[in-house]
Amino acid sequence: MTDTYDLVIHAAKAVVGGAEIGCTVGVRGGTIVAVEPYGADLAGKQELRLADDEVLLPGLVDTHVHVNDPGRTEWEGFVSATRAAAAGGVTTIIDMPLNSLPPTVDVAALDVKRKAAQDNCFIDVGFWGGAIPGNVSDLRPLHDEGVFGFKCFLADSGVEEFPQLESDQFVAALREVATFDGLMIVHAEDGHALEHAPAASGREYGGFLASRPRGVENLAIAEAIEAARWTGCRLHILHLSSADAMPMIRSARRDGLRLTVEVCPHYLIFAAEEIPDGATQFKCCPPIREGANRDELWAAVADGTIDCIVSDHSPCTPELKRLDLGDFGEAWGGISSLQLGLPAIWTEARQRGHRLSDVIRWMAEHPAAQAGLQRKGAIAVGNDADFAVFAPDETMVVDPNLLYHKNAVTPYAGRTLTGQVRSTWLGGTDISGDVESNGDRRGRLLRRGEA
């Protein structure tokens, strides 16, 4: 018997091909080259045998992360964000184009961002481009440079350097992106409708919720769907929070529109009526809605109307969260959860009768497919050898000071979660020690098509 593999993993429990089975995996050159029945006689230079309480998972894929680097690195950065992701079993992220300075709205800005990320990533990182007023001519060059698609807002983004698209500008951007079969990803809240909603102010969460009603989101989703219908552009709805939108999403798909939808852990975990006064760590846009709405979102995840679950990790400094005042009108909107997505979703999913294979479909397989990451999101021959070793029955109480996010602000603080990532592997290498010690950074910068 010869050492034909760099790494052999023996897992009595693993998520493979949508099922939970035992398997033995062979890795060579950072790629999965064999997936055999558990106990297969494969020899490797390195062997890993999982403990009885561990499950081998593909590395998660998080396609919605605000790294904020360069320009707002006091909020986050590539080192801290990818370190937190790796600790949470995430082996690939795609970075959003805004909250960094400059925003990724042309090739020069993409080059600046790549320079900031180079040698600073513990895991693999790709980039979204941005669609803003006046940059239609920059979209194809960005596409040719390997961005995975284009983010736009239909309402105020919260940062002046990334303005919203008006209806005619949105359609023009969709028409351009459709010419090269690109992907438009949309923050779907209607800015003009928001102008007529009551202003958010004060310590009561209900006041903030009333300032961003479901109708604002529903209207923008309807507008985006119809514009995609006219232009033929592929469309992805970001961070869906209004369950009212499900019928029109289902209808659009029946009509043949190429439409995908994501939701985030906070919309599936928390409920508006449970958020205490002044708890601005729960503020995000669109907002966390009522418990009944949460149940409808779970039903849509279960039936496939919602394709994937990703973090929308959008951190800031504690000062910007205005925890001192607890004023929802003044606080920055965004939730930090990059390290906690897997245990947070698993905790809730298992209580609702779902299996780990479901969670992997939502948090690895489907996000990879949505972004066109053909070698990610599954334990399969030919894929990158990215894994998370997960203990699904181990519990933990979230201590923000033990997270690797740059700022210790999260609504999960003090919450008991079930499931612990014990090690993370990137390209067949265990990176857990590097993550713990803030050591070597092996992550690659990904380009669409090459990935």
C-alpha positions as CSV (number, residue, x, y, z in Angstrom):
1,M,0.0,0.0,0.0
2,T,1.5,3.4,-1.0
3,D,0.9,6.9,0.2
4,T,-1.2,8.0,-2.7
5,Y,-3.1,10.8,-0.9
6,D,-1.9,13.9,1.0
7,L,-4.7,13.5,3.5
8,V,-7.2,10.8,4.3
9,I,-10.3,11.5,6.5
10,H,-12.3,8.8,8.1
11,A,-15.7,10.0,9.2
12,A,-18.4,7.7,10.5
13,K,-20.8,10.6,10.0
14,A,-20.6,13.1,7.2
15,V,-22.9,15.2,4.9
16,V,-22.3,13.9,1.4
17,G,-24.6,14.3,-1.6
18,G,-27.5,15.6,0.5
19,A,-27.4,12.6,2.9
20,E,-25.8,11.9,6.2
21,I,-23.5,8.9,5.7
22,G,-20.2,7.5,6.7
23,C,-17.3,8.0,4.3
24,T,-13.6,8.0,3.8
25,V,-12.2,11.0,1.8
26,G,-8.9,11.2,-0.1
27,V,-7.3,14.6,-0.8
28,R,-4.5,15.4,-3.1
29,G,-3.1,18.8,-4.0
30,G,-5.9,20.6,-2.1
31,T,-8.6,18.8,-4.1
32,I,-11.0,16.0,-3.1
33,V,-10.0,13.1,-5.3
34,A,-11.8,10.2,-3.6
35,V,-15.0,9.8,-1.6
36,E,-15.3,6.1,-0.6
37,P,-17.5,4.1,1.9
38,Y,-16.4,4.5,5.5
39,G,-13.5,2.4,6.3
40,A,-12.1,2.2,2.8
41,D,-8.5,1.2,2.7
42,L,-7.0,4.5,1.6
43,A,-3.5,5.5,2.7
44,G,-2.3,9.0,3.1
45,K,0.7,11.0,4.4
46,Q,-1.7,12.4,7.0
47,E,-4.8,10.7,8.4
48,L,-7.7,12.2,10.4
49,R,-10.2,10.0,12.1
50,L,-13.2,11.9,13.5
51,A,-14.4,11.3,17.0
52,D,-17.7,9.5,17.6
53,D,-19.5,12.8,18.3
54,E,-18.2,14.7,15.3
55,V,-19.6,15.1,11.8
56,L,-17.6,16.0,8.6
57,L,-19.2,18.9,6.8
58,P,-18.2,20.8,3.6
59,G,-16.8,24.2,4.5
60,L,-19.7,26.7,4.5
61,V,-20.0,29.4,1.9
62,D,-21.1,32.9,3.0
63,T,-21.9,35.1,0.1
64,H,-22.9,38.2,2.1
65,V,-20.2,39.7,4.2
66,H,-19.2,43.3,4.7
67,V,-15.5,43.3,5.4
68,N,-15.2,47.1,5.3
69,D,-11.5,47.0,4.2
70,P,-9.9,49.3,3.2
71,G,-11.2,52.5,4.6
72,R,-13.3,51.5,7.6
73,T,-11.0,48.9,9.2
74,E,-12.0,50.1,12.7
75,W,-15.3,48.3,11.9
76,E,-13.7,45.1,10.5
77,G,-11.0,44.0,8.2
78,F,-9.9,41.0,6.1
79,V,-7.8,39.5,8.9
80,S,-10.5,39.6,11.6
81,A,-13.4,38.8,9.3
82,T,-11.8,35.8,7.7
83,R,-10.5,34.6,11.1
84,A,-14.0,34.7,12.5
85,A,-15.4,33.0,9.5
86,A,-12.9,30.2,9.7
87,A,-13.6,29.7,13.4
88,G,-17.3,29.3,12.4
89,G,-16.6,26.6,9.7
90,V,-16.9,29.1,6.8
91,T,-14.2,28.5,4.2
92,T,-15.3,30.9,1.5
93,I,-16.8,34.4,1.7
94,I,-17.8,36.9,-0.9
95,D,-17.2,40.5,0.2
96,M,-19.8,43.2,-0.4
97,P,-18.7,46.3,-2.4
98,L,-19.8,49.0,0.1
99,N,-18.6,50.2,3.5
100,S,-15.1,50.0,2.2
101,L,-13.4,53.1,0.8
102,P,-13.4,53.2,-2.1
103,P,-16.5,51.1,-2.8
104,T,-16.0,48.4,-5.4
105,V,-17.7,50.2,-8.3
106,D,-14.9,50.2,-10.9
107,V,-11.8,48.2,-11.7
108,A,-9.4,50.6,-10.0
109,A,-11.4,50.2,-6.7
110,L,-11.4,46.4,-7.1
111,D,-7.6,46.5,-7.5
112,V,-7.4,48.5,-4.2
113,K,-9.5,46.0,-2.4
114,R,-7.6,43.0,-3.7
115,K,-4.3,44.6,-2.5
116,A,-5.9,45.1,0.9
117,A,-6.9,41.5,1.0
118,Q,-3.8,39.9,-0.4
119,D,-2.0,37.8,2.3
120,N,-4.5,38.9,4.9
121,C,-7.2,36.1,4.5
122,F,-7.4,32.9,6.5
123,I,-10.0,31.5,4.0
124,D,-10.9,32.0,0.3
125,V,-12.4,35.4,-0.6
126,G,-14.3,36.6,-3.7
127,F,-15.7,40.0,-4.4
128,W,-19.0,41.5,-5.5
129,G,-19.0,44.7,-7.6
130,G,-21.4,47.5,-7.1
131,A,-24.0,49.2,-9.3
132,I,-24.5,52.9,-8.5
133,P,-25.7,55.9,-10.5
134,G,-23.4,56.7,-13.4
135,N,-21.3,53.5,-13.4
136,V,-23.1,51.4,-16.1
137,S,-20.0,51.5,-18.3
138,D,-17.9,50.0,-15.4
139,L,-20.1,46.9,-15.0
140,R,-18.7,44.8,-17.9
141,P,-15.0,45.6,-17.0
142,L,-15.7,44.6,-13.4
143,H,-17.3,41.4,-14.7
144,D,-14.3,40.7,-16.9
145,E,-12.1,41.2,-13.9
146,G,-13.9,38.4,-12.0
147,V,-16.4,39.9,-9.7
148,F,-19.3,37.5,-8.9
149,G,-22.1,40.0,-9.7
150,F,-23.3,43.4,-8.7
151,K,-24.9,44.8,-5.6
152,C,-27.4,47.7,-5.7
153,F,-29.7,49.5,-3.4
154,L,-33.2,50.7,-4.1
155,A,-33.1,52.8,-0.9
156,D,-30.5,54.8,0.9
157,S,-27.5,52.5,1.6
158,G,-26.5,54.4,4.7
159,V,-23.1,55.5,3.2
160,E,-23.0,58.5,0.9
161,E,-20.4,57.0,-1.5
162,F,-22.8,54.2,-2.5
163,P,-26.0,55.9,-3.7
164,Q,-29.2,54.1,-4.5
165,L,-30.5,53.5,-8.0
166,E,-33.6,55.1,-9.1
167,S,-36.0,53.0,-11.2
168,D,-34.7,54.1,-14.6
169,Q,-31.1,53.6,-13.4
170,F,-31.9,50.2,-12.1
171,V,-33.4,49.1,-15.4
172,A,-30.4,50.5,-17.3
173,A,-28.0,48.5,-15.0
174,L,-30.1,45.3,-15.4
175,R,-30.1,45.7,-19.2
176,E,-26.3,46.1,-19.2
177,V,-25.7,43.1,-16.9
178,A,-28.0,41.0,-19.0
179,T,-25.8,41.5,-22.0
180,F,-23.1,39.3,-20.4
181,D,-25.5,37.1,-18.4
182,G,-24.2,38.6,-15.1
183,L,-26.1,38.6,-11.8
184,M,-27.7,41.6,-10.0
185,I,-28.1,41.3,-6.3
186,V,-30.6,43.7,-4.8
187,H,-31.2,45.3,-1.4
188,A,-34.9,45.4,-1.8
189,E,-36.4,48.3,0.1
190,D,-38.2,51.1,-1.7
191,G,-36.6,54.4,-0.9
192,H,-39.6,56.6,-1.9
193,A,-41.9,54.5,0.2
194,L,-39.5,54.8,3.1
195,E,-39.8,58.6,2.9
196,H,-43.5,58.3,3.9
197,A,-42.9,55.9,6.8
198,P,-42.6,57.3,10.3
199,A,-39.1,58.2,11.4
200,A,-37.2,55.8,13.6
201,S,-36.4,57.3,17.0
202,G,-36.2,56.3,20.7
203,R,-35.5,53.1,22.6
204,E,-38.6,51.0,21.6
205,Y,-37.9,48.4,18.9
206,G,-41.5,48.7,17.8
207,G,-40.9,52.3,16.7
208,F,-38.0,51.2,14.5
209,L,-40.0,48.3,13.1
210,A,-42.8,50.7,12.1
211,S,-40.2,52.9,10.3
212,R,-39.5,50.0,7.8
213,P,-42.8,48.3,7.2
214,R,-43.2,45.1,5.2
215,G,-44.8,47.1,2.4
216,V,-41.6,49.0,1.7
217,E,-39.8,45.6,1.2
218,N,-42.7,44.1,-0.8
219,L,-42.9,47.0,-3.2
220,A,-39.2,46.9,-3.9
221,I,-39.2,43.2,-4.5
222,A,-42.2,43.6,-6.9
223,E,-40.3,46.3,-8.8
224,A,-37.1,44.2,-9.0
225,I,-39.0,41.2,-10.3
226,E,-40.8,43.1,-13.0
227,A,-37.6,44.9,-14.1
228,A,-35.9,41.5,-14.3
229,R,-38.8,40.2,-16.4
230,W,-38.4,43.1,-18.9
231,T,-34.6,42.8,-19.1
232,G,-34.0,39.1,-18.8
233,C,-31.3,39.7,-16.1
234,R,-30.6,37.2,-13.5
235,L,-31.7,38.5,-10.1
236,H,-31.0,37.7,-6.5
237,I,-33.0,39.2,-3.5
238,L,-30.8,39.9,-0.6
239,H,-31.7,39.4,3.1
240,L,-35.4,38.8,2.7
241,S,-37.3,39.6,5.9
242,S,-40.9,40.0,4.8
243,A,-42.7,36.7,4.4
244,D,-45.5,38.6,2.5
245,A,-43.2,38.5,-0.6
246,M,-43.4,34.7,-1.0
247,P,-46.4,34.5,-3.4
248,M,-44.8,36.9,-5.9
249,I,-41.5,35.1,-5.7
250,R,-43.2,31.8,-6.4
251,S,-45.2,33.4,-9.2
252,A,-42.0,34.8,-10.8
253,R,-40.3,31.5,-10.8
254,R,-43.4,29.8,-12.3
255,D,-43.0,32.3,-15.1
256,G,-39.5,31.3,-15.7
257,L,-37.6,34.2,-14.1
258,R,-34.1,33.3,-13.0
259,L,-34.6,34.4,-9.4
260,T,-32.9,33.4,-6.2
261,V,-33.5,34.5,-2.6
262,E,-31.5,34.5,0.6
263,V,-32.4,35.0,4.3
264,C,-30.1,35.6,7.2
265,P,-29.8,33.8,10.6
266,H,-31.1,36.8,12.6
267,Y,-34.5,36.7,10.7
268,L,-34.8,33.0,11.5
269,I,-33.6,33.2,15.2
270,F,-35.0,36.4,16.7
271,A,-38.5,37.9,16.9
272,A,-39.5,41.6,17.1
273,E,-41.6,41.2,20.2
274,E,-38.7,39.7,22.1
275,I,-36.2,42.5,21.5
276,P,-35.7,44.6,24.6
277,D,-35.9,48.4,24.7
278,G,-32.6,50.0,23.8
279,A,-31.1,46.8,22.4
280,T,-29.6,48.4,19.3
281,Q,-27.4,45.4,18.7
282,F,-30.5,44.0,17.1
283,K,-30.9,46.8,14.6
284,C,-30.6,45.9,10.9
285,C,-32.2,46.8,7.6
286,P,-34.6,45.4,6.6
287,P,-35.6,44.7,10.2
288,I,-36.2,41.6,12.3
289,R,-39.9,41.1,12.2
290,E,-42.5,39.3,14.3
291,G,-42.4,35.7,15.5
292,A,-45.2,34.7,13.1
293,N,-43.3,36.2,10.2
294,R,-40.2,34.2,11.3
295,D,-42.3,30.9,11.2
296,E,-43.3,31.8,7.6
297,L,-39.7,32.4,6.6
298,W,-38.8,29.0,8.0
299,A,-41.6,27.4,6.0
300,A,-40.2,29.1,2.9
301,V,-36.7,27.9,3.6
302,A,-38.1,24.3,4.1
303,D,-40.0,24.3,0.8
304,G,-37.2,25.9,-1.2
305,T,-38.7,29.3,-1.9
306,I,-35.8,30.7,-0.1
307,D,-32.6,29.2,-1.5
308,C,-29.9,30.0,1.0
309,I,-29.0,31.3,4.5
310,V,-26.0,33.7,4.7
311,S,-24.9,36.1,7.4
312,D,-25.1,39.7,6.1
313,H,-22.3,40.3,8.6
314,S,-22.4,44.0,8.9
315,P,-20.3,45.2,11.9
316,C,-19.4,48.6,13.2
317,T,-17.8,50.1,16.2
318,P,-19.7,50.0,19.5
319,E,-19.9,53.8,19.4
320,L,-21.9,53.7,16.2
321,K,-24.3,51.2,17.7
322,R,-25.2,53.9,20.3
323,L,-25.5,51.4,23.0
324,D,-25.1,54.3,25.4
325,L,-28.4,55.8,24.3
326,G,-30.1,52.7,23.0
327,D,-31.7,54.9,20.3
328,F,-32.8,52.9,17.3
329,G,-33.0,56.1,15.2
330,E,-29.3,57.0,15.7
331,A,-27.7,53.5,15.8
332,W,-25.9,52.0,12.8
333,G,-27.9,49.1,11.3
334,G,-26.1,45.8,11.0
335,I,-25.6,42.5,12.8
336,S,-22.3,40.7,13.5
337,S,-22.8,36.9,13.2
338,L,-20.1,35.6,10.9
339,Q,-18.6,33.2,13.4
340,L,-22.0,32.0,14.8
341,G,-24.2,31.3,11.8
342,L,-23.8,27.5,11.8
343,P,-24.6,26.9,15.5
344,A,-27.3,29.5,15.5
345,I,-29.1,28.0,12.5
346,W,-28.5,24.4,13.7
347,T,-29.9,25.2,17.1
348,E,-33.2,26.4,15.7
349,A,-33.3,24.0,12.7
350,R,-33.1,20.8,14.8
351,Q,-35.9,22.1,17.0
352,R,-38.0,22.4,13.9
353,G,-37.3,18.9,12.7
354,H,-34.6,19.6,10.2
355,R,-31.3,17.7,9.7
356,L,-27.7,18.7,9.3
357,S,-28.0,17.8,5.6
358,D,-30.7,20.5,5.3
359,V,-28.5,23.1,7.0
360,I,-25.6,22.3,4.6
361,R,-27.9,22.6,1.6
362,W,-28.9,26.1,2.8
363,M,-25.5,27.3,4.0
364,A,-23.0,25.6,1.7
365,E,-24.4,24.0,-1.4
366,H,-26.9,26.6,-2.5
367,P,-24.8,29.7,-1.7
368,A,-22.0,28.2,-3.8
369,A,-24.3,27.5,-6.7
370,Q,-26.0,30.9,-6.5
371,A,-22.6,32.6,-6.8
372,G,-21.2,30.1,-9.4
373,L,-18.6,28.6,-7.1
374,Q,-18.4,25.3,-8.8
375,R,-15.7,23.7,-6.5
376,K,-17.3,24.7,-3.2
377,G,-20.1,23.8,-1.0
378,A,-20.1,20.0,-1.1
379,I,-17.9,17.0,-0.3
380,A,-17.5,15.7,-3.8
381,V,-14.7,14.5,-6.1
382,G,-13.2,17.5,-7.9
383,N,-14.2,20.0,-5.2
384,D,-11.8,22.0,-3.1
385,A,-10.9,20.0,0.1
386,D,-12.6,22.5,2.4
387,F,-14.2,21.0,5.5
388,A,-15.6,21.8,9.0
389,V,-15.4,19.2,11.7
390,F,-18.6,19.8,13.7
391,A,-19.8,18.5,17.1
392,P,-23.6,18.9,16.7
393,D,-24.6,18.1,20.3
394,E,-22.0,20.3,22.1
395,T,-23.5,23.5,23.6
396,M,-21.9,26.9,24.2
397,V,-22.9,30.2,25.7
398,V,-21.9,33.1,23.4
399,D,-19.3,35.4,24.9
400,P,-18.7,38.3,22.5
401,N,-15.2,38.8,23.9
402,L,-14.2,35.3,22.7
403,L,-15.3,36.0,19.1
404,Y,-12.8,37.0,16.5
405,H,-14.9,39.8,15.1
406,K,-13.1,43.1,15.6
407,N,-15.9,44.6,17.7
408,A,-17.5,42.6,20.5
409,V,-21.1,43.6,19.7
410,T,-23.6,40.9,18.8
411,P,-27.3,40.2,19.6
412,Y,-26.3,36.6,20.3
413,A,-24.4,37.6,23.5
414,G,-25.4,35.3,26.4
415,R,-27.4,33.0,24.1
416,T,-27.0,29.2,24.4
417,L,-26.3,27.6,21.0
418,T,-25.9,23.9,20.1
419,G,-23.1,22.9,17.8
420,Q,-19.4,23.6,17.9
421,V,-16.9,23.8,15.1
422,R,-13.8,21.8,16.3
423,S,-11.6,22.3,13.3
424,T,-11.7,23.9,9.9
425,W,-9.7,22.7,6.8
426,L,-8.9,24.8,3.7
427,G,-7.5,23.0,0.7
428,G,-6.7,19.9,2.7
429,T,-4.9,21.8,5.5
430,D,-6.1,22.2,9.0
431,I,-6.1,26.0,9.6
432,S,-7.5,25.9,13.1
433,G,-4.2,26.5,14.8
434,D,-3.4,29.4,12.5
435,V,-6.9,30.9,13.3
436,E,-6.3,30.5,17.1
437,S,-2.8,32.0,17.0
438,N,-3.5,34.6,14.3
439,G,-0.8,32.9,12.3
440,D,-0.5,31.9,8.6
441,R,-3.1,33.1,6.2
442,R,-3.6,30.6,3.4
443,G,-6.7,32.0,1.8
444,R,-6.8,32.7,-1.9
445,L,-8.5,35.6,-3.7
446,L,-11.2,34.1,-6.0
447,R,-12.3,35.3,-9.4
448,R,-15.6,34.3,-11.0
449,G,-15.1,31.6,-13.5
450,E,-11.8,30.4,-12.0
451,A,-13.6,29.3,-8.9
